[in-house]
Amino acid sequence: MKHTVEAVCTGTARPFNGVETSAIAKRPREGVVQVLEEGLAPDEQADRRVHGGPEMALHLYPLDHHAFWQAELGGCDLLDEPGAFGSNLAVRGLMESDVHIGDRFRLGSALIEVSQPRQPCWKIEHRFGHKGMVARIIETGRSGWYFRVLQTGDVRAGDALERVEIGEVDWSVQRVFMALVAGKASRDDLAELEAMPALTPRLRERARTKLG
């Protein structure tokens, strides 16, 4: 199934919270955007320890979740923006339960692969000015996810995001998130995750640590 990329969004690191900076505010780009090994060009991440790099090159936060957050927050103008949650790709009809670790998608002329769910942090709450959002993301599994880039290329708004290969069919992004972030994994689950080649090394190590 093909999904339309409604917007391709990038951002620059800006003052965010005192001495902190963040590039979570992503804005739609016009025209063709390069998809490189470390993400869109240009696109910035303020804290490269936890964002960006080849294993987290592109972020997708489902546009379908925006309606949920409008109800939760009692209306919020930020949610009118396709990159409100730091998402690079604005897409409808594709959720965490629909995609799996290792799924491959054609994005414009690039080839990308699902690498891990996104782990929410305090910057989401600071951006929206609402406490408790991180807890609700963990509770509901509305995490979004990251892609790595297997083949570089170009993309623009209106292009298709088309799944061309299914990866770990038993491990949706939602299931991985609930297992490793919400802490609902059995030892068998952790063993499978630790041995999963398409999962990012960081989360494989987390599974290994939890196994003890």
N, C-alpha and C positions, 0 to 999 in steps of 0.2 A: 504494500500500500504506500502511496506517495502522500506526503504532507507538504503543504506550502510554507515556505519560510516567509513570514509576514514582515519581518525586519531582521537586519543584521546589525548588531549593536556592539560598540566599542566604547572605551572610556580612558580617561587619564587620571593619575593619582592626584588627589586634591586634599587640602586640609579637611579634617573630618571630626576630630574630637581632641581639642588641645593640640598636642604635638603629633598625634596620630594622623596618618593620611590613608585614603582609601580610593579605589577606582570602582567601587560598587555601582556608582551611577553610570550606567551604560546608555548611550544615545544612538538612535538609528543612523546608519550610514547610507549615503546615496551612492549609486553606481556599484562598480565591481570592487570587491574586497578580497585581498589575497588570504588564503588559508595556508599558513606555514606550519612547520613542525611544532612550534610553541604557541600557535594560535593565530588569531587574526592580526593583520598588519595594517595600521598599528593598533595595539591594545595593550593596556598596562595593568599590572597587579602591584599593589603597594607592598604587600608582605609576601615575598616569594617563597618563604618557608612553608606556607600553607595554601598558596594559590598559584596557579599558573605552572609553567614547565610542560614538558612533553606528555606527562601522564594526566595533566589537567588542562589541556590546551584550549578546550571550548566548553562553555557551560550552557546548559539548557535548563531553564525553569519553566514548566508548562504554563502557557497563557491561561489554560483552563482553571488554574488555581487562583487567578486574580479575583474571580467572583467570590470564592470562599473567603478570601482575605478582606474583600470589601464588606462582607457581612460581619466578619470577626471584628474589624476595626471601626465599623460604623461609618464607612465612607472614607476614602483617602485618595487625594488627587494623584499621588505618586503611582497608584495602581493603574492609572491611565497610560503609563509609559511602558512599552514592551520590555525594556531592560531594567525594570524597577528592582528586581532581586539580583542584579548583576549578571543577568542572562545575556549571552552573546547571540542566541538564536531564539526568535519569537515564533513559536509553533503551537497550533491547537490540535487536539485529538490524539495526543501522545502523552501517556502518563507513566509514572514509575512502575506500575504493575504491568505495563505493556512491553517494556524493553528489558533486555537481559544483559548481564555482563558479557562482553565479547560480541554483542550484536554489531554488525557493520552496516553503515549507511553511506550512500552516495549523497554528498552535499555539493550541489553545483558540479564542478569537475573534480572535487576532492573526494577522498575516501577516508571515513572516520570510524572509530570503534568505541563503543561504550566501555569506560574504564572503571568507574566507581560512582556511588552516590555522593552528593555534596553533604558535608557535615556543616550544620548551621553554626554561626558564631554570633557574638554580641553585636557585631556591626549591623546585622539586620534590624535588631531592636532599636539601635541608635538611629539608624536611617529613617525608620518609620515612626520613632517616638513612642513605641508601645512595648512595655515589659510583657514577658510571657510568650512572645512569639516563638522563641527557640524551643520552649517546652511543647508548644502546640505542633510545631513541625515534627518533633520527635514522636509525639503522641499519634499524629495522623499519617506520618510517612510522606508528607509533602516536601520532599527534599530537593528535587531536581537532581541532575547528574552531570558528569563530565565525560568528554570524549578525548581520546588521543587521535592524532592525525597519522594515518598510514600512507596516504598519498597526498601531496600538496596540490593545490589547485586554486580556483576562484569561485566566489559565490556572490550573489546579489539578492536583494529582496525580490520575491516572486519565484525564485528557484525552488526546486523540489528537494525535500529530504526523504530519500527512499531507502528503506531497509533492503539490503541485498543478501544478507546472510544472518542467520540466527546463531547466537553464541551458546552460553550456558542456559539451556532451556528451562532448567529447574531453578535458576537463580535470577529472578527479576531484580531490578534495582531496588524495588520496595522491600523485597525479602532480605537482600544484603544489608540495607539500611537498618531494618528492624533487628537484624542479627548483631551487627557490629556497632551501631550507634545507640539503638534503643536497648541493647543488651539482652536480647531474647533468643540467643543462640544456644543450642545444645552442643555437647562436645563433638558429636558427629558433624554438626553444621560447621563448627570451627575447623575441624580437620579438613573438610571439603574446601572451605574458603582459603585455608593456608596453602593448599595445593593447587589453587586455581590460577593458571598462567595468565589469563586475561585481566585478572584483578590487579590493581596497582600494588607495587611492592609495599607501600605504606600500610595498606589495609591487610595484606597478607601477613605482614609482621604483627599487626594488631591481633589478628586471629591466632598467630603462633604464641603471642604473649598471654592471651587469655587461656590458651590450652595449658600453659604452665610447664 
